[in-house]
């Protein structure tokens, strides 16, 4: 009798184990382990090595900015740099939406000024109509580091102009070097103190002026203001 009970007990335990562990085994075969699944998601979402060009340079030109095509739709820019994020940027008296790119020494915005962030969102099938950049590693198209002080810009190249804008809803006064007419180095709406409006020679600024350039702007849609070209036509050589 004891032997018969022992055999029944073993059969019962074997059956219980089969019921409990069979579904688990099936589950393991039908889906990858959690760690493998997470790794696969990361691989699918991550760009290929070196795909985002912003980290590799910060040259600013009319056609490319830090390696990004200036006239590409925002969707294309997002594919190039999946870590880009939606942001807003103050432009005059408006606050349009923008796609923001961050890298060591540079922050770059692809801005759609024709839309307002409070009523519109980014139109991903359309390009930016204005770019803005800040940072200590911004460079001119020829690779020269862009100075972040008005006097240092003047000392680097006096063949340029200051477009004076002291209005509350304006872009602020900005410096343009004649050899790079598409780049506007924005200073602010209370500088310079020696002029209230118009386009004046950069040579009127002093090399000791420590007023800070707070961002650089590039408009990829149209050439620079004709008044800048006229002023630069009579600008002295560097």
Helices and strands as residue ranges (DSSP letters): H 2-30, H 34-45, G 53-56, E 64-65, E 68-69, H 74-80, E 85-91, E 94-103, E 106-111, E 130-134, H 150-156, E 160-164, E 173-177, G 178-180, E 183-188, E 198-201, G 202-204, E 215-218, H 226-233
